[in-house]
Amino acid sequence: METIVVTENLEESMKKSSLGNATETQKKNRIQVSNSKKPLFFYINLAKRYIKQYNDVELSALGMAIPSVVTIAEILKKNGVATQKKILTSTVDMKWETNGRTVQKAKIEIVLGKPEDSDNQAAATAVAAAAAATPAEENADKKE
């Protein structure tokens, strides 16, 4: 398991994102998890779809939503849907709009990928299905 700790200032990252390529900052396979907007299984099913479509998915969350991201990742790993590629933790500076005060928030990003044996497993299933069909076809030929 690889853990990297990064501290970045939100204003600096905003400058980078405005200067950088838009596709880098808004990844197609990124899911930003909230612990209040959607149920847990919504994110699990969405992550499964992203893994099938893009071969990996990046789950990210701030503050109190971090345990939800960890739970989602562990469920996907336990079910054999994904393997863990990378975990990044950091803190980001957030400004409250009401009083202009700066607060640091914890951030986590977990990158999950398609298991390496998933292609082999699909091929093995196809071979097993073909092998199961072969004896029935041989018996049909003998009857004729």
Disulfide bonds with the S-S distance in Angstrom:
none
